Amino acid sequence: MAAQNLPSRQLRKELAAAPDYALGSVQAITEDGELLIGSASGSQIATIAWGAENVVLVAGLQKVVPDLDAARRRLREHSLPLEDLRAQGAYGQNGQLNKVLEIYGDTPGRIHLVLIRRAVGY
């Protein structure tokens, strides 16, 4: 069925499941290029892991760590406490690290990582 013939809810569902582009960030990057993304709900994970045809991730160089153990520690010990403060101010509830996406590789050219030479995000 052509997109223009779909009901608006169905079109929204299809666009959300498989957009042309997804834009996001990561909480840790290993020196080997593995990417870790932490989330409370996981709402952004499916699009980054599978749904989007192209993924652009932006991160500050401060997120680069030696290995996966250091990356996982960074999520729990650095990113989560900062997200907790943000969530308490914004929503009056604690931040949570319920789901983690670890990316070790992907289809060549699908994921584009933009590294910023200063601290960006947490």
Secondary structure, 3 states (H helix, E strand, C coil): CCHHHCCHHHHHHHHHHCCCEEEECCCEEECCCCEEEEECCCCCHHHHHHHCCEEEEEEEHHHEECCHHHHHHHHHHHHHHHHHHHHHHHHCCCCCCCEEEEECCCCCCCEEEEEECCCCCC
